[in-house]
């Protein structure tokens, strides 16, 4: 895992992004990824928070849950952006396990004084309507039950544009990354404003 950005004791608590390939800039220059673009947006908008990208391509909710305690202890973030679950869904893992892992990460973050932004995902339509709807409901139900803000679909406006997807039709190109950031920014900004009050 490559961690870019070191926290200093006099800096405000950082933002931690815990995700998979969609946040790890798979297949593109890491500097072009939406997480790196977030760093620039924060600076432009006058927010002092640093961003820690702890995303790993191929990671699952189980992997994230295993890694999160150490990351929280090491970086002591004020906000956790949680972007996991796609790989679980693509592997048709048990939905209850996916939900429980995400719920445990939300609880763990809050126990450490950290706000959470949940990034929702959807599965390709070839999985069937019932299956994809049940998967999507994991995120909406958790958002409601845990009272955490939700970005309904990280790839909104991206997944349906073939020219913005890599040849594998699963991962966005560099051109898509600004739109992904725009999908995340409104909900994240509300959390940032809440912290700064």
matplotlib code that plots the C-alpha trace (Angstrom):
import matplotlib.pyplot as plt

x = [0.0, 1.4, 0.6, 1.1, 1.1, 2.5, 0.5, 2.2, 1.1, 0.2, -1.9, -5.7, -6.9, -6.8, -9.3, -8.8, -10.0, -10.4, -11.2, -10.5, -9.3, -11.8, -10.0, -6.5, -6.4, -6.1, -4.8, -4.2, -1.5, -2.1, -1.9, -5.0, -7.2, -10.1, -8.5, -5.5, -7.9, -9.6, -6.3, -6.2, -9.9, -9.4, -6.5, -8.4, -11.4, -9.3, -9.7, -6.5, -7.1, -4.6, -5.8, -4.5, -5.2, -5.2, -7.0, -5.8, -6.9, -8.9, -9.7, -12.9, -14.9, -13.2, -9.8, -10.9, -12.2, -8.9, -6.8, -9.0, -8.0, -4.3, -5.1, -7.3, -4.6, -1.8, -3.5, -6.3, -8.5, -11.5, -13.3, -13.4, -14.5, -15.5, -15.5, -15.6, -18.0, -17.7, -15.3, -17.5, -20.5, -18.6, -17.6, -21.2, -20.1, -22.8, -24.7, -25.2, -21.4, -20.8, -23.3, -21.9, -18.4, -19.4, -21.4, -18.4, -16.2, -18.6, -18.9, -15.2, -14.6, -17.2, -15.7, -12.5, -14.2, -14.3, -17.2, -18.0, -19.0, -20.2, -19.7, -22.4, -21.8, -23.9, -23.2, -23.3, -26.8, -25.7, -26.0, -29.7, -32.2, -33.0, -29.3, -28.2, -31.1, -30.3, -26.7, -27.5, -29.8, -26.9, -25.6, -28.9, -30.1, -26.8, -26.9, -30.3, -29.8, -26.4, -27.3, -24.3, -24.2, -24.2, -23.0, -25.6, -23.2, -19.6, -19.7, -22.9, -22.5, -19.4, -20.4, -22.9, -20.2, -18.1, -15.5, -14.9, -14.2, -11.0, -11.0, -12.1, -15.3, -14.9, -12.5, -12.8, -10.2, -8.4, -11.1, -13.7, -12.0, -13.2, -16.8, -16.2, -14.9, -17.9, -20.1, -18.3, -17.7, -21.2, -21.6, -17.9, -18.2, -21.1, -19.0, -16.1, -18.3, -19.6, -16.1, -15.0, -18.0]
y = [0.0, 3.4, 6.2, 9.6, 12.5, 12.6, 14.1, 16.7, 17.4, 21.0, 20.1, 19.7, 16.1, 14.6, 13.0, 9.3, 7.6, 3.8, 2.3, -0.1, 0.4, 3.2, 5.3, 3.9, 5.2, 1.8, 1.9, 5.6, 8.0, 8.2, 12.0, 11.9, 10.0, 11.7, 11.4, 13.4, 15.9, 16.2, 17.4, 20.2, 21.1, 21.4, 23.8, 25.8, 26.0, 27.1, 23.9, 23.0, 19.2, 16.8, 13.7, 10.2, 7.7, 4.2, 2.6, -0.7, -2.2, -5.4, -4.7, -5.9, -4.8, -7.6, -6.3, -2.7, -3.7, -5.5, -2.4, 0.3, 0.1, 0.7, 3.5, 5.2, 4.9, 6.1, 9.0, 10.0, 11.4, 13.7, 12.2, 8.7, 8.4, 4.8, 3.4, -0.4, -3.1, -3.3, -6.3, -8.1, -7.6, -8.7, -11.9, -12.4, -12.5, -12.7, -9.5, -9.7, -10.0, -7.0, -4.9, -6.1, -5.2, -1.7, -1.2, -2.2, 0.2, 3.0, 2.2, 1.9, 5.3, 7.0, 5.4, 7.1, 10.5, 10.3, 11.4, 9.0, 9.6, 6.4, 6.1, 3.9, 1.5, -0.4, -3.6, -4.0, -4.9, -8.4, -9.5, -9.2, -6.6, -8.3, -8.9, -5.4, -3.8, -5.8, -4.8, -1.1, -1.3, -2.2, 1.4, 3.2, 1.2, 1.7, 5.4, 5.6, 3.3, 4.8, 8.3, 8.8, 10.9, 8.9, 9.5, 7.2, 6.2, 7.2, 6.5, 8.5, 10.0, 7.9, 4.3, 4.9, 6.7, 4.1, 6.7, 7.4, 3.8, 1.8, -1.2, -3.5, -1.5, -1.6, 1.2, 4.8, 6.7, 9.8, 11.9, 10.6, 11.5, 15.1, 13.9, 11.4, 14.1, 16.3, 13.4, 13.2, 16.9, 18.2, 15.7, 16.0, 19.8, 19.6, 17.4, 19.8, 22.8, 20.9, 20.3, 23.9, 25.4]
z = [0.0, -1.0, 1.4, 0.0, 2.5, 6.0, 8.9, 11.1, 14.6, 13.9, 10.9, 11.1, 11.3, 7.7, 5.5, 5.1, 1.9, 2.3, -1.0, -3.9, -7.4, -8.1, -5.5, -6.1, -9.7, -11.3, -14.8, -14.9, -13.6, -9.8, -10.0, -12.3, -9.8, -8.1, -4.7, -5.9, -7.5, -4.1, -2.6, -5.2, -4.6, -0.9, -1.4, -3.9, -1.7, 1.3, 3.4, 5.3, 5.5, 4.0, 2.3, 3.0, 0.3, 1.8, -1.2, -2.6, -5.9, -5.5, -1.8, -0.2, 2.8, 4.8, 3.8, 4.6, 8.0, 8.7, 7.8, 9.2, 13.0, 12.2, 9.7, 12.3, 14.9, 12.6, 10.9, 13.4, 10.6, 11.1, 8.1, 6.6, 3.0, 2.7, -0.9, -0.6, -1.6, -5.4, -5.4, -2.8, -5.2, -8.3, -6.5, -5.3, -1.7, 1.0, 1.2, 4.9, 5.3, 3.1, 5.1, 8.4, 7.4, 6.2, 9.4, 11.5, 9.7, 10.2, 13.9, 14.3, 12.7, 14.9, 18.0, 17.0, 16.6, 12.9, 10.6, 7.7, 4.1, 2.4, -1.3, -2.9, -5.8, -8.3, -10.1, -13.9, -15.2, -16.4, -12.7, -13.0, -11.7, -8.4, -7.5, -8.4, -6.5, -3.4, -3.6, -4.1, -1.1, 1.2, 0.9, 1.1, 4.0, 5.9, 5.3, 6.8, 9.7, 10.7, 9.8, 7.6, 4.4, 1.2, -2.4, -4.1, -6.9, -7.2, -11.0, -11.7, -15.1, -15.8, -16.0, -18.8, -21.0, -22.7, -23.8, -20.1, -19.2, -19.7, -22.1, -19.2, -19.0, -15.2, -14.4, -15.3, -17.4, -16.3, -18.2, -15.8, -12.6, -12.3, -12.6, -9.9, -7.6, -8.4, -7.3, -4.0, -3.3, -2.2, 0.6, 1.6, 1.7, 4.1, 6.5, 6.2, 7.0, 10.0, 11.3, 10.8, 12.7]

ax = plt.figure().add_subplot(projection="3d")
ax.plot(x, y, z, "-o")
ax.set_aspect("equal")
plt.show()
